[in-house]
């Protein structure tokens, strides 16, 4: 009598047993019955899964877009500060405060 796997109950023939095509096909049927379909896998990937810490591709893209926008805004702020510094420096030079 073959051993059975704990999760799916697949038949694992003992060393002294021969494997029949029927037993092999029964194992394949058990695997097929318990496997997720491609649609189920795709739905799982695209769905938010807070229990596993995954996020949706759309959620990841939204985070990337927000970070990119923040980077552009920060760069604009740096440019504004640089322009103000140059203006102040030029004004002080014109007023003779700096040599």
KAJO-V65970 format. One line per field, one symbol per residue. ss: DSSP state (h for helix, s for strand, l for the rest). burial: I if it has 24 or more other C-alpha atoms within 12 Angstrom, else O. A space follows every 50 residues. Layout:
ss->???
burial->???
//
This chain:
ss->llssllllllssllllllllhhhhhhhhhhhhhhlllhhhhhhhhhllsl lllsllhhhhhhhhhhhhhhhhhhhhhhhhhhhhhhhhhhhhhhlllll
burial->OOOOOOOOOOIOOOOOOOOOOOOOOOOOOOOOOOOOOOOOOOOOOOOOOO OOOOOOOOOOOOOOOOOOOOOOOOOOOOOOOOOOOOOOOOOOOOOOOOO
//
